[in-house]
Amino acid sequence: MEHKLSLDEFDALEQVSTLKKGAKPSACVNRNAKRLSGIKLIAFRRDGGLELTDNGRQFLFIKQCLDGLRTLADGGSHSLPSAVAQFLARKSHIEAANEPGQWQITERGRESLAESASQA
């Protein structure tokens, strides 16, 4: 993730991802639209609406993966969204726990978390 975003900008990005076509964006989205479009995470459609770019979708997915790893590392809920769990398992950052549908973080996942924390 090359760009550092504030919590408000992440919130706006998540809101754009769920924004229905033709719906009016929130004040949070309006506040952050210029910067997010400038770094190519969202784009303005021809009708004036907003949509996520491929980079924006990738940015949100990486954030979900890191949030999932942090949750597992802190001993929180051991269930993850399926796409996130599949990706992290394929990369050997998590492994199946004793119960079905539950996950635990691996040493490689801890190293990845430490690396992302040092970059922040």
Jmol script that loads the backbone (N, CA, C; Angstrom):
load data "model"
ATOM      1  N   MET A   1       0.845  -1.154   0.000  1.00  0.00           N
ATOM      2  CA  MET A   1       0.000   0.000   0.000  1.00  0.00           C
ATOM      3  C   MET A   1       0.900   1.229   0.000  1.00  0.00           C
ATOM      4  N   GLU A   2       0.973   1.871  -1.105  1.00  0.00           N
ATOM      5  CA  GLU A   2       1.889   2.983  -1.282  1.00  0.00           C
ATOM      6  C   GLU A   2       1.411   4.246  -0.582  1.00  0.00           C
ATOM      7  N   HIS A   3       0.110   4.427  -0.495  1.00  0.00           N
ATOM      8  CA  HIS A   3      -0.448   5.663   0.049  1.00  0.00           C
ATOM      9  C   HIS A   3      -0.913   5.429   1.478  1.00  0.00           C
ATOM     10  N   LYS A   4      -0.633   6.385   2.324  1.00  0.00           N
ATOM     11  CA  LYS A   4      -1.124   6.317   3.697  1.00  0.00           C
ATOM     12  C   LYS A   4      -2.459   7.053   3.745  1.00  0.00           C
ATOM     13  N   LEU A   5      -3.473   6.343   4.196  1.00  0.00           N
ATOM     14  CA  LEU A   5      -4.809   6.926   4.283  1.00  0.00           C
ATOM     15  C   LEU A   5      -5.195   7.106   5.741  1.00  0.00           C
ATOM     16  N   SER A   6      -5.956   8.141   6.002  1.00  0.00           N
ATOM     17  CA  SER A   6      -6.493   8.356   7.341  1.00  0.00           C
ATOM     18  C   SER A   6      -7.685   7.417   7.540  1.00  0.00           C
ATOM     19  N   LEU A   7      -8.127   7.300   8.779  1.00  0.00           N
ATOM     20  CA  LEU A   7      -9.300   6.468   9.060  1.00  0.00           C
ATOM     21  C   LEU A   7     -10.521   6.986   8.312  1.00  0.00           C
ATOM     22  N   ASP A   8     -10.643   8.300   8.211  1.00  0.00           N
ATOM     23  CA  ASP A   8     -11.758   8.916   7.502  1.00  0.00           C
ATOM     24  C   ASP A   8     -11.725   8.535   6.016  1.00  0.00           C
ATOM     25  N   GLU A   9     -10.529   8.511   5.438  1.00  0.00           N
ATOM     26  CA  GLU A   9     -10.399   8.147   4.022  1.00  0.00           C
ATOM     27  C   GLU A   9     -10.702   6.669   3.804  1.00  0.00           C
ATOM     28  N   PHE A  10     -10.269   5.800   4.738  1.00  0.00           N
ATOM     29  CA  PHE A  10     -10.617   4.382   4.638  1.00  0.00           C
ATOM     30  C   PHE A  10     -12.125   4.198   4.738  1.00  0.00           C
ATOM     31  N   ASP A  11     -12.747   4.927   5.653  1.00  0.00           N
ATOM     32  CA  ASP A  11     -14.191   4.849   5.814  1.00  0.00           C
ATOM     33  C   ASP A  11     -14.896   5.279   4.527  1.00  0.00           C
ATOM     34  N   ALA A  12     -14.419   6.354   3.920  1.00  0.00           N
ATOM     35  CA  ALA A  12     -15.008   6.829   2.665  1.00  0.00           C
ATOM     36  C   ALA A  12     -14.835   5.791   1.562  1.00  0.00           C
ATOM     37  N   LEU A  13     -13.681   5.155   1.505  1.00  0.00           N
ATOM     38  CA  LEU A  13     -13.420   4.132   0.497  1.00  0.00           C
ATOM     39  C   LEU A  13     -14.371   2.948   0.669  1.00  0.00           C
ATOM     40  N   GLU A  14     -14.584   2.532   1.911  1.00  0.00           N
ATOM     41  CA  GLU A  14     -15.522   1.441   2.181  1.00  0.00           C
ATOM     42  C   GLU A  14     -16.951   1.838   1.821  1.00  0.00           C
ATOM     43  N   GLN A  15     -17.316   3.092   2.085  1.00  0.00           N
ATOM     44  CA  GLN A  15     -18.658   3.552   1.736  1.00  0.00           C
ATOM     45  C   GLN A  15     -18.858   3.581   0.224  1.00  0.00           C
ATOM     46  N   VAL A  16     -17.837   3.972  -0.518  1.00  0.00           N
ATOM     47  CA  VAL A  16     -17.939   3.980  -1.982  1.00  0.00           C
ATOM     48  C   VAL A  16     -18.120   2.553  -2.493  1.00  0.00           C
ATOM     49  N   SER A  17     -17.483   1.584  -1.831  1.00  0.00           N
ATOM     50  CA  SER A  17     -17.592   0.194  -2.282  1.00  0.00           C
ATOM     51  C   SER A  17     -19.014  -0.338  -2.148  1.00  0.00           C
ATOM     52  N   THR A  18     -19.784   0.205  -1.211  1.00  0.00           N
ATOM     53  CA  THR A  18     -21.158  -0.256  -1.018  1.00  0.00           C
ATOM     54  C   THR A  18     -22.196   0.711  -1.576  1.00  0.00           C
ATOM     55  N   LEU A  19     -21.741   1.806  -2.164  1.00  0.00           N
ATOM     56  CA  LEU A  19     -22.645   2.830  -2.688  1.00  0.00           C
ATOM     57  C   LEU A  19     -23.384   2.306  -3.918  1.00  0.00           C
ATOM     58  N   LYS A  20     -24.694   2.377  -3.876  1.00  0.00           N
ATOM     59  CA  LYS A  20     -25.497   1.935  -5.018  1.00  0.00           C
ATOM     60  C   LYS A  20     -25.445   2.982  -6.122  1.00  0.00           C
ATOM     61  N   LYS A  21     -25.607   2.526  -7.349  1.00  0.00           N
ATOM     62  CA  LYS A  21     -25.566   3.432  -8.495  1.00  0.00           C
ATOM     63  C   LYS A  21     -26.714   4.437  -8.379  1.00  0.00           C
ATOM     64  N   GLY A  22     -26.385   5.700  -8.516  1.00  0.00           N
ATOM     65  CA  GLY A  22     -27.382   6.758  -8.434  1.00  0.00           C
ATOM     66  C   GLY A  22     -27.646   7.254  -7.023  1.00  0.00           C
ATOM     67  N   ALA A  23     -27.061   6.591  -6.011  1.00  0.00           N
ATOM     68  CA  ALA A  23     -27.259   7.017  -4.625  1.00  0.00           C
ATOM     69  C   ALA A  23     -26.374   8.218  -4.313  1.00  0.00           C
ATOM     70  N   LYS A  24     -26.859   9.040  -3.410  1.00  0.00           N
ATOM     71  CA  LYS A  24     -26.113  10.238  -3.023  1.00  0.00           C
ATOM     72  C   LYS A  24     -25.031   9.851  -2.010  1.00  0.00           C
ATOM     73  N   PRO A  25     -23.774  10.235  -2.265  1.00  0.00           N
ATOM     74  CA  PRO A  25     -22.701   9.894  -1.322  1.00  0.00           C
ATOM     75  C   PRO A  25     -22.820  10.687  -0.022  1.00  0.00           C
ATOM     76  N   SER A  26     -22.266  10.126   1.031  1.00  0.00           N
ATOM     77  CA  SER A  26     -22.314  10.783   2.342  1.00  0.00           C
ATOM     78  C   SER A  26     -21.337  11.955   2.395  1.00  0.00           C
ATOM     79  N   ALA A  27     -21.423  12.714   3.468  1.00  0.00           N
ATOM     80  CA  ALA A  27     -20.514  13.846   3.659  1.00  0.00           C
ATOM     81  C   ALA A  27     -19.069  13.365   3.767  1.00  0.00           C
ATOM     82  N   CYS A  28     -18.878  12.217   4.376  1.00  0.00           N
ATOM     83  CA  CYS A  28     -17.531  11.642   4.505  1.00  0.00           C
ATOM     84  C   CYS A  28     -16.939  11.359   3.128  1.00  0.00           C
ATOM     85  N   VAL A  29     -17.731  10.775   2.249  1.00  0.00           N
ATOM     86  CA  VAL A  29     -17.264  10.473   0.890  1.00  0.00           C
ATOM     87  C   VAL A  29     -16.968  11.767   0.149  1.00  0.00           C
ATOM     88  N   ASN A  30     -17.860  12.741   0.258  1.00  0.00           N
ATOM     89  CA  ASN A  30     -17.652  14.024  -0.425  1.00  0.00           C
ATOM     90  C   ASN A  30     -16.388  14.733   0.052  1.00  0.00           C
ATOM     91  N   ARG A  31     -16.113  14.641   1.358  1.00  0.00           N
ATOM     92  CA  ARG A  31     -14.913  15.270   1.920  1.00  0.00           C
ATOM     93  C   ARG A  31     -13.630  14.668   1.352  1.00  0.00           C
ATOM     94  N   ASN A  32     -13.654  13.369   1.079  1.00  0.00           N
ATOM     95  CA  ASN A  32     -12.435  12.657   0.703  1.00  0.00           C
ATOM     96  C   ASN A  32     -12.363  12.286  -0.774  1.00  0.00           C
ATOM     97  N   ALA A  33     -13.384  12.619  -1.545  1.00  0.00           N
ATOM     98  CA  ALA A  33     -13.445  12.194  -2.949  1.00  0.00           C
ATOM     99  C   ALA A  33     -12.290  12.741  -3.779  1.00  0.00           C
ATOM    100  N   LYS A  34     -11.924  13.987  -3.570  1.00  0.00           N
ATOM    101  CA  LYS A  34     -10.867  14.591  -4.383  1.00  0.00           C
ATOM    102  C   LYS A  34      -9.536  13.866  -4.183  1.00  0.00           C
ATOM    103  N   ARG A  35      -9.154  13.627  -2.942  1.00  0.00           N
ATOM    104  CA  ARG A  35      -7.888  12.940  -2.676  1.00  0.00           C
ATOM    105  C   ARG A  35      -7.928  11.498  -3.164  1.00  0.00           C
ATOM    106  N   LEU A  36      -9.022  10.781  -2.890  1.00  0.00           N
ATOM    107  CA  LEU A  36      -9.115   9.379  -3.297  1.00  0.00           C
ATOM    108  C   LEU A  36      -9.121   9.228  -4.810  1.00  0.00           C
ATOM    109  N   SER A  37      -9.736  10.176  -5.509  1.00  0.00           N
ATOM    110  CA  SER A  37      -9.701  10.103  -6.974  1.00  0.00           C
ATOM    111  C   SER A  37      -8.332  10.523  -7.496  1.00  0.00           C
ATOM    112  N   GLY A  38      -7.665  11.417  -6.782  1.00  0.00           N
ATOM    113  CA  GLY A  38      -6.328  11.848  -7.178  1.00  0.00           C
ATOM    114  C   GLY A  38      -5.302  10.736  -7.100  1.00  0.00           C
ATOM    115  N   ILE A  39      -5.460   9.838  -6.127  1.00  0.00           N
ATOM    116  CA  ILE A  39      -4.532   8.710  -6.016  1.00  0.00           C
ATOM    117  C   ILE A  39      -5.107   7.450  -6.666  1.00  0.00           C
ATOM    118  N   LYS A  40      -6.135   7.653  -7.478  1.00  0.00           N
ATOM    119  CA  LYS A  40      -6.704   6.609  -8.339  1.00  0.00           C
ATOM    120  C   LYS A  40      -7.315   5.423  -7.585  1.00  0.00           C
ATOM    121  N   LEU A  41      -7.918   5.680  -6.416  1.00  0.00           N
ATOM    122  CA  LEU A  41      -8.614   4.627  -5.697  1.00  0.00           C
ATOM    123  C   LEU A  41     -10.107   4.629  -6.005  1.00  0.00           C
ATOM    124  N   ILE A  42     -10.633   5.792  -6.378  1.00  0.00           N
ATOM    125  CA  ILE A  42     -12.012   5.891  -6.852  1.00  0.00           C
ATOM    126  C   ILE A  42     -12.006   6.695  -8.145  1.00  0.00           C
ATOM    127  N   ALA A  43     -13.105   6.577  -8.875  1.00  0.00           N
ATOM    128  CA  ALA A  43     -13.232   7.327 -10.127  1.00  0.00           C
ATOM    129  C   ALA A  43     -14.644   7.884 -10.213  1.00  0.00           C
ATOM    130  N   PHE A  44     -14.755   9.002 -10.888  1.00  0.00           N
ATOM    131  CA  PHE A  44     -16.064   9.597 -11.144  1.00  0.00           C
ATOM    132  C   PHE A  44     -16.618   8.995 -12.426  1.00  0.00           C
ATOM    133  N   ARG A  45     -17.864   8.492 -12.347  1.00  0.00           N
ATOM    134  CA  ARG A  45     -18.517   7.966 -13.549  1.00  0.00           C
ATOM    135  C   ARG A  45     -19.038   9.131 -14.377  1.00  0.00           C
ATOM    136  N   ARG A  46     -19.454   8.825 -15.589  1.00  0.00           N
ATOM    137  CA  ARG A  46     -19.993   9.870 -16.475  1.00  0.00           C
ATOM    138  C   ARG A  46     -21.247  10.521 -15.916  1.00  0.00           C
ATOM    139  N   ASP A  47     -22.021   9.743 -15.152  1.00  0.00           N
ATOM    140  CA  ASP A  47     -23.244  10.299 -14.570  1.00  0.00           C
ATOM    141  C   ASP A  47     -22.974  11.092 -13.284  1.00  0.00           C
ATOM    142  N   GLY A  48     -21.703  11.233 -12.905  1.00  0.00           N
ATOM    143  CA  GLY A  48     -21.340  12.003 -11.723  1.00  0.00           C
ATOM    144  C   GLY A  48     -21.194  11.173 -10.463  1.00  0.00           C
ATOM    145  N   GLY A  49     -21.559   9.898 -10.537  1.00  0.00           N
ATOM    146  CA  GLY A  49     -21.426   9.019  -9.378  1.00  0.00           C
ATOM    147  C   GLY A  49     -19.986   8.584  -9.165  1.00  0.00           C
ATOM    148  N   LEU A  50     -19.778   7.870  -8.094  1.00  0.00           N
ATOM    149  CA  LEU A  50     -18.441   7.390  -7.751  1.00  0.00           C
ATOM    150  C   LEU A  50     -18.397   5.871  -7.810  1.00  0.00           C
ATOM    151  N   GLU A  51     -17.232   5.341  -8.169  1.00  0.00           N
ATOM    152  CA  GLU A  51     -17.030   3.897  -8.158  1.00  0.00           C
ATOM    153  C   GLU A  51     -15.591   3.598  -7.768  1.00  0.00           C
ATOM    154  N   LEU A  52     -15.388   2.409  -7.214  1.00  0.00           N
ATOM    155  CA  LEU A  52     -14.039   1.976  -6.874  1.00  0.00           C
ATOM    156  C   LEU A  52     -13.289   1.586  -8.135  1.00  0.00           C
ATOM    157  N   THR A  53     -12.019   1.904  -8.184  1.00  0.00           N
ATOM    158  CA  THR A  53     -11.170   1.424  -9.268  1.00  0.00           C
ATOM    159  C   THR A  53     -10.622   0.060  -8.852  1.00  0.00           C
ATOM    160  N   ASP A  54      -9.914  -0.601  -9.746  1.00  0.00           N
ATOM    161  CA  ASP A  54      -9.284  -1.874  -9.399  1.00  0.00           C
ATOM    162  C   ASP A  54      -8.286  -1.683  -8.258  1.00  0.00           C
ATOM    163  N   ASN A  55      -7.556  -0.573  -8.296  1.00  0.00           N
ATOM    164  CA  ASN A  55      -6.615  -0.274  -7.209  1.00  0.00           C
ATOM    165  C   ASN A  55      -7.348  -0.082  -5.888  1.00  0.00           C
ATOM    166  N   GLY A  56      -8.507   0.547  -5.937  1.00  0.00           N
ATOM    167  CA  GLY A  56      -9.302   0.750  -4.728  1.00  0.00           C
ATOM    168  C   GLY A  56      -9.787  -0.559  -4.144  1.00  0.00           C
ATOM    169  N   ARG A  57     -10.254  -1.472  -5.008  1.00  0.00           N
ATOM    170  CA  ARG A  57     -10.685  -2.790  -4.545  1.00  0.00           C
ATOM    171  C   ARG A  57      -9.514  -3.554  -3.923  1.00  0.00           C
ATOM    172  N   GLN A  58      -8.356  -3.477  -4.572  1.00  0.00           N
ATOM    173  CA  GLN A  58      -7.168  -4.153  -4.060  1.00  0.00           C
ATOM    174  C   GLN A  58      -6.751  -3.556  -2.709  1.00  0.00           C
ATOM    175  N   PHE A  59      -6.810  -2.255  -2.593  1.00  0.00           N
ATOM    176  CA  PHE A  59      -6.458  -1.557  -1.358  1.00  0.00           C
ATOM    177  C   PHE A  59      -7.352  -2.024  -0.210  1.00  0.00           C
ATOM    178  N   LEU A  60      -8.667  -2.086  -0.462  1.00  0.00           N
ATOM    179  CA  LEU A  60      -9.601  -2.535   0.573  1.00  0.00           C
ATOM    180  C   LEU A  60      -9.367  -3.992   0.942  1.00  0.00           C
ATOM    181  N   PHE A  61      -9.068  -4.829  -0.055  1.00  0.00           N
ATOM    182  CA  PHE A  61      -8.837  -6.248   0.211  1.00  0.00           C
ATOM    183  C   PHE A  61      -7.598  -6.434   1.088  1.00  0.00           C
ATOM    184  N   ILE A  62      -6.540  -5.701   0.795  1.00  0.00           N
ATOM    185  CA  ILE A  62      -5.321  -5.796   1.603  1.00  0.00           C
ATOM    186  C   ILE A  62      -5.604  -5.350   3.036  1.00  0.00           C
ATOM    187  N   LYS A  63      -6.405  -4.297   3.178  1.00  0.00           N
ATOM    188  CA  LYS A  63      -6.765  -3.828   4.523  1.00  0.00           C
ATOM    189  C   LYS A  63      -7.559  -4.902   5.264  1.00  0.00           C
ATOM    190  N   GLN A  64      -8.493  -5.576   4.577  1.00  0.00           N
ATOM    191  CA  GLN A  64      -9.263  -6.647   5.202  1.00  0.00           C
ATOM    192  C   GLN A  64      -8.354  -7.798   5.629  1.00  0.00           C
ATOM    193  N   CYS A  65      -7.367  -8.114   4.795  1.00  0.00           N
ATOM    194  CA  CYS A  65      -6.420  -9.185   5.129  1.00  0.00           C
ATOM    195  C   CYS A  65      -5.604  -8.821   6.369  1.00  0.00           C
ATOM    196  N   LEU A  66      -5.094  -7.602   6.412  1.00  0.00           N
ATOM    197  CA  LEU A  66      -4.306  -7.171   7.571  1.00  0.00           C
ATOM    198  C   LEU A  66      -5.164  -7.108   8.834  1.00  0.00           C
ATOM    199  N   ASP A  67      -6.392  -6.629   8.702  1.00  0.00           N
ATOM    200  CA  ASP A  67      -7.296  -6.590   9.854  1.00  0.00           C
ATOM    201  C   ASP A  67      -7.588  -8.005  10.355  1.00  0.00           C
ATOM    202  N   GLY A  68      -7.770  -8.944   9.427  1.00  0.00           N
ATOM    203  CA  GLY A  68      -7.995 -10.340   9.799  1.00  0.00           C
ATOM    204  C   GLY A  68      -6.799 -10.936  10.516  1.00  0.00           C
ATOM    205  N   LEU A  69      -5.604 -10.669  10.013  1.00  0.00           N
ATOM    206  CA  LEU A  69      -4.388 -11.165  10.673  1.00  0.00           C
ATOM    207  C   LEU A  69      -4.243 -10.564  12.071  1.00  0.00           C
ATOM    208  N   ARG A  70      -4.539  -9.273  12.212  1.00  0.00           N
ATOM    209  CA  ARG A  70      -4.448  -8.626  13.529  1.00  0.00           C
ATOM    210  C   ARG A  70      -5.441  -9.244  14.509  1.00  0.00           C
ATOM    211  N   THR A  71      -6.652  -9.520  14.027  1.00  0.00           N
ATOM    212  CA  THR A  71      -7.673 -10.130  14.878  1.00  0.00           C
ATOM    213  C   THR A  71      -7.217 -11.499  15.361  1.00  0.00           C
ATOM    214  N   LEU A  72      -6.676 -12.294  14.445  1.00  0.00           N
ATOM    215  CA  LEU A  72      -6.199 -13.622  14.825  1.00  0.00           C
ATOM    216  C   LEU A  72      -5.001 -13.534  15.769  1.00  0.00           C
ATOM    217  N   ALA A  73      -4.100 -12.597  15.531  1.00  0.00           N
ATOM    218  CA  ALA A  73      -2.920 -12.441  16.379  1.00  0.00           C
ATOM    219  C   ALA A  73      -3.304 -11.999  17.792  1.00  0.00           C
ATOM    220  N   ASP A  74      -4.368 -11.204  17.905  1.00  0.00           N
ATOM    221  CA  ASP A  74      -4.825 -10.731  19.214  1.00  0.00           C
ATOM    222  C   ASP A  74      -5.686 -11.763  19.932  1.00  0.00           C
ATOM    223  N   GLY A  75      -5.932 -12.900  19.282  1.00  0.00           N
ATOM    224  CA  GLY A  75      -6.736 -13.946  19.894  1.00  0.00           C
ATOM    225  C   GLY A  75      -8.219 -13.682  19.809  1.00  0.00           C
ATOM    226  N   GLY A  76      -8.624 -12.832  18.891  1.00  0.00           N
ATOM    227  CA  GLY A  76     -10.037 -12.502  18.727  1.00  0.00           C
ATOM    228  C   GLY A  76     -10.787 -13.583  17.967  1.00  0.00           C
ATOM    229  N   SER A  77     -11.853 -13.185  17.326  1.00  0.00           N
ATOM    230  CA  SER A  77     -12.686 -14.100  16.546  1.00  0.00           C
ATOM    231  C   SER A  77     -11.827 -14.841  15.526  1.00  0.00           C
ATOM    232  N   HIS A  78     -12.019 -16.133  15.448  1.00  0.00           N
ATOM    233  CA  HIS A  78     -11.185 -16.944  14.567  1.00  0.00           C
ATOM    234  C   HIS A  78     -11.835 -17.230  13.224  1.00  0.00           C
ATOM    235  N   SER A  79     -12.965 -16.615  12.933  1.00  0.00           N
ATOM    236  CA  SER A  79     -13.581 -16.804  11.620  1.00  0.00           C
ATOM    237  C   SER A  79     -13.318 -15.562  10.774  1.00  0.00           C
ATOM    238  N   LEU A  80     -13.080 -15.778   9.486  1.00  0.00           N
ATOM    239  CA  LEU A  80     -12.762 -14.691   8.557  1.00  0.00           C
ATOM    240  C   LEU A  80     -13.678 -14.781   7.351  1.00  0.00           C
ATOM    241  N   PRO A  81     -13.874 -13.673   6.626  1.00  0.00           N
ATOM    242  CA  PRO A  81     -14.612 -13.752   5.357  1.00  0.00           C
ATOM    243  C   PRO A  81     -13.929 -14.767   4.431  1.00  0.00           C
ATOM    244  N   SER A  82     -14.713 -15.476   3.648  1.00  0.00           N
ATOM    245  CA  SER A  82     -14.166 -16.590   2.865  1.00  0.00           C
ATOM    246  C   SER A  82     -13.066 -16.172   1.897  1.00  0.00           C
ATOM    247  N   ALA A  83     -13.234 -15.054   1.192  1.00  0.00           N
ATOM    248  CA  ALA A  83     -12.210 -14.631   0.231  1.00  0.00           C
ATOM    249  C   ALA A  83     -10.904 -14.298   0.940  1.00  0.00           C
ATOM    250  N   VAL A  84     -11.000 -13.645   2.081  1.00  0.00           N
ATOM    251  CA  VAL A  84      -9.812 -13.287   2.861  1.00  0.00           C
ATOM    252  C   VAL A  84      -9.146 -14.555   3.392  1.00  0.00           C
ATOM    253  N   ALA A  85      -9.945 -15.464   3.939  1.00  0.00           N
ATOM    254  CA  ALA A  85      -9.394 -16.707   4.486  1.00  0.00           C
ATOM    255  C   ALA A  85      -8.715 -17.538   3.400  1.00  0.00           C
ATOM    256  N   GLN A  86      -9.330 -17.640   2.224  1.00  0.00           N
ATOM    257  CA  GLN A  86      -8.723 -18.406   1.130  1.00  0.00           C
ATOM    258  C   GLN A  86      -7.390 -17.804   0.715  1.00  0.00           C
ATOM    259  N   PHE A  87      -7.340 -16.490   0.590  1.00  0.00           N
ATOM    260  CA  PHE A  87      -6.107 -15.827   0.175  1.00  0.00           C
ATOM    261  C   PHE A  87      -5.006 -16.021   1.210  1.00  0.00           C
ATOM    262  N   LEU A  88      -5.326 -15.777   2.481  1.00  0.00           N
ATOM    263  CA  LEU A  88      -4.317 -15.900   3.534  1.00  0.00           C
ATOM    264  C   LEU A  88      -3.858 -17.345   3.708  1.00  0.00           C
ATOM    265  N   ALA A  89      -4.761 -18.302   3.535  1.00  0.00           N
ATOM    266  CA  ALA A  89      -4.378 -19.715   3.639  1.00  0.00           C
ATOM    267  C   ALA A  89      -3.483 -20.115   2.469  1.00  0.00           C
ATOM    268  N   ARG A  90      -3.793 -19.630   1.281  1.00  0.00           N
ATOM    269  CA  ARG A  90      -2.975 -19.932   0.105  1.00  0.00           C
ATOM    270  C   ARG A  90      -1.566 -19.372   0.265  1.00  0.00           C
ATOM    271  N   LYS A  91      -1.449 -18.220   0.923  1.00  0.00           N
ATOM    272  CA  LYS A  91      -0.142 -17.594   1.149  1.00  0.00           C
ATOM    273  C   LYS A  91       0.527 -18.109   2.429  1.00  0.00           C
ATOM    274  N   SER A  92      -0.090 -19.082   3.094  1.00  0.00           N
ATOM    275  CA  SER A  92       0.430 -19.707   4.324  1.00  0.00           C
ATOM    276  C   SER A  92       0.552 -18.727   5.489  1.00  0.00           C
ATOM    277  N   HIS A  93      -0.320 -17.731   5.537  1.00  0.00           N
ATOM    278  CA  HIS A  93      -0.331 -16.800   6.663  1.00  0.00           C
ATOM    279  C   HIS A  93      -1.247 -17.301   7.778  1.00  0.00           C
ATOM    280  N   ILE A  94      -2.200 -18.159   7.424  1.00  0.00           N
ATOM    281  CA  ILE A  94      -3.092 -18.748   8.419  1.00  0.00           C
ATOM    282  C   ILE A  94      -3.217 -20.236   8.128  1.00  0.00           C
ATOM    283  N   GLU A  95      -3.678 -20.982   9.137  1.00  0.00           N
ATOM    284  CA  GLU A  95      -3.940 -22.407   8.961  1.00  0.00           C
ATOM    285  C   GLU A  95      -5.213 -22.748   9.716  1.00  0.00           C
ATOM    286  N   ALA A  96      -5.811 -23.862   9.344  1.00  0.00           N
ATOM    287  CA  ALA A  96      -7.062 -24.267   9.971  1.00  0.00           C
ATOM    288  C   ALA A  96      -6.832 -24.590  11.443  1.00  0.00           C
ATOM    289  N   ALA A  97      -7.762 -24.163  12.273  1.00  0.00           N
ATOM    290  CA  ALA A  97      -7.708 -24.472  13.706  1.00  0.00           C
ATOM    291  C   ALA A  97      -8.418 -25.802  13.935  1.00  0.00           C
ATOM    292  N   ASN A  98      -8.589 -26.179  15.182  1.00  0.00           N
ATOM    293  CA  ASN A  98      -9.214 -27.461  15.510  1.00  0.00           C
ATOM    294  C   ASN A  98     -10.672 -27.525  15.082  1.00  0.00           C
ATOM    295  N   GLU A  99     -11.385 -26.417  15.170  1.00  0.00           N
ATOM    296  CA  GLU A  99     -12.804 -26.393  14.818  1.00  0.00           C
ATOM    297  C   GLU A  99     -12.969 -26.023  13.351  1.00  0.00           C
ATOM    298  N   PRO A 100     -13.960 -26.607  12.663  1.00  0.00           N
ATOM    299  CA  PRO A 100     -14.172 -26.259  11.251  1.00  0.00           C
ATOM    300  C   PRO A 100     -14.561 -24.790  11.092  1.00  0.00           C
ATOM    301  N   GLY A 101     -14.008 -24.144  10.064  1.00  0.00           N
ATOM    302  CA  GLY A 101     -14.315 -22.749   9.791  1.00  0.00           C
ATOM    303  C   GLY A 101     -13.541 -21.771  10.657  1.00  0.00           C
ATOM    304  N   GLN A 102     -12.682 -22.266  11.513  1.00  0.00           N
ATOM    305  CA  GLN A 102     -11.879 -21.422  12.398  1.00  0.00           C
ATOM    306  C   GLN A 102     -10.432 -21.428  11.921  1.00  0.00           C
ATOM    307  N   TRP A 103      -9.735 -20.331  12.162  1.00  0.00           N
ATOM    308  CA  TRP A 103      -8.369 -20.176  11.664  1.00  0.00           C
ATOM    309  C   TRP A 103      -7.445 -19.730  12.773  1.00  0.00           C
ATOM    310  N   GLN A 104      -6.166 -20.013  12.594  1.00  0.00           N
ATOM    311  CA  GLN A 104      -5.137 -19.493  13.495  1.00  0.00           C
ATOM    312  C   GLN A 104      -3.977 -18.979  12.658  1.00  0.00           C
ATOM    313  N   ILE A 105      -3.289 -17.989  13.183  1.00  0.00           N
ATOM    314  CA  ILE A 105      -2.209 -17.340  12.448  1.00  0.00           C
ATOM    315  C   ILE A 105      -0.943 -18.204  12.528  1.00  0.00           C
ATOM    316  N   THR A 106      -0.179 -18.225  11.445  1.00  0.00           N
ATOM    317  CA  THR A 106       1.083 -18.965  11.402  1.00  0.00           C
ATOM    318  C   THR A 106       2.244 -18.016  11.697  1.00  0.00           C
ATOM    319  N   GLU A 107       3.430 -18.584  11.800  1.00  0.00           N
ATOM    320  CA  GLU A 107       4.623 -17.756  12.026  1.00  0.00           C
ATOM    321  C   GLU A 107       4.833 -16.802  10.853  1.00  0.00           C
ATOM    322  N   ARG A 108       4.573 -17.292   9.650  1.00  0.00           N
ATOM    323  CA  ARG A 108       4.708 -16.435   8.465  1.00  0.00           C
ATOM    324  C   ARG A 108       3.727 -15.260   8.530  1.00  0.00           C
ATOM    325  N   GLY A 109       2.534 -15.510   9.020  1.00  0.00           N
ATOM    326  CA  GLY A 109       1.554 -14.443   9.189  1.00  0.00           C
ATOM    327  C   GLY A 109       2.005 -13.415  10.211  1.00  0.00           C
ATOM    328  N   ARG A 110       2.612 -13.886  11.302  1.00  0.00           N
ATOM    329  CA  ARG A 110       3.138 -12.965  12.319  1.00  0.00           C
ATOM    330  C   ARG A 110       4.266 -12.104  11.743  1.00  0.00           C
ATOM    331  N   GLU A 111       5.129 -12.717  10.931  1.00  0.00           N
ATOM    332  CA  GLU A 111       6.214 -11.963  10.295  1.00  0.00           C
ATOM    333  C   GLU A 111       5.653 -10.897   9.358  1.00  0.00           C
ATOM    334  N   SER A 112       4.627 -11.260   8.618  1.00  0.00           N
ATOM    335  CA  SER A 112       4.000 -10.317   7.697  1.00  0.00           C
ATOM    336  C   SER A 112       3.367  -9.148   8.455  1.00  0.00           C
ATOM    337  N   LEU A 113       2.726  -9.452   9.575  1.00  0.00           N
ATOM    338  CA  LEU A 113       2.138  -8.399  10.411  1.00  0.00           C
ATOM    339  C   LEU A 113       3.214  -7.479  10.971  1.00  0.00           C
ATOM    340  N   ALA A 114       4.317  -8.052  11.425  1.00  0.00           N
ATOM    341  CA  ALA A 114       5.409  -7.245  11.973  1.00  0.00           C
ATOM    342  C   ALA A 114       5.995  -6.345  10.890  1.00  0.00           C
ATOM    343  N   GLU A 115       6.112  -6.872   9.681  1.00  0.00           N
ATOM    344  CA  GLU A 115       6.635  -6.076   8.562  1.00  0.00           C
ATOM    345  C   GLU A 115       5.706  -4.915   8.230  1.00  0.00           C
ATOM    346  N   SER A 116       4.399  -5.179   8.204  1.00  0.00           N
ATOM    347  CA  SER A 116       3.452  -4.099   7.887  1.00  0.00           C
ATOM    348  C   SER A 116       3.426  -3.056   9.000  1.00  0.00           C
ATOM    349  N   ALA A 117       3.612  -3.491  10.245  1.00  0.00           N
ATOM    350  CA  ALA A 117       3.640  -2.544  11.363  1.00  0.00           C
ATOM    351  C   ALA A 117       4.888  -1.667  11.305  1.00  0.00           C
ATOM    352  N   SER A 118       5.989  -2.233  10.854  1.00  0.00           N
ATOM    353  CA  SER A 118       7.220  -1.441  10.774  1.00  0.00           C
ATOM    354  C   SER A 118       7.158  -0.419   9.641  1.00  0.00           C
ATOM    355  N   GLN A 119       6.358  -0.695   8.615  1.00  0.00           N
ATOM    356  CA  GLN A 119       6.210   0.231   7.493  1.00  0.00           C
ATOM    357  C   GLN A 119       5.249   1.360   7.817  1.00  0.00           C
ATOM    358  N   ALA A 120       4.369   1.134   8.777  1.00  0.00           N
ATOM    359  CA  ALA A 120       3.349   2.140   9.106  1.00  0.00           C
ATOM    360  C   ALA A 120       3.899   3.288   9.883  1.00  0.00           C
TER     361      ALA A 120
END
end "model"
wireframe off; spacefill off
backbone 0.3
color backbone group
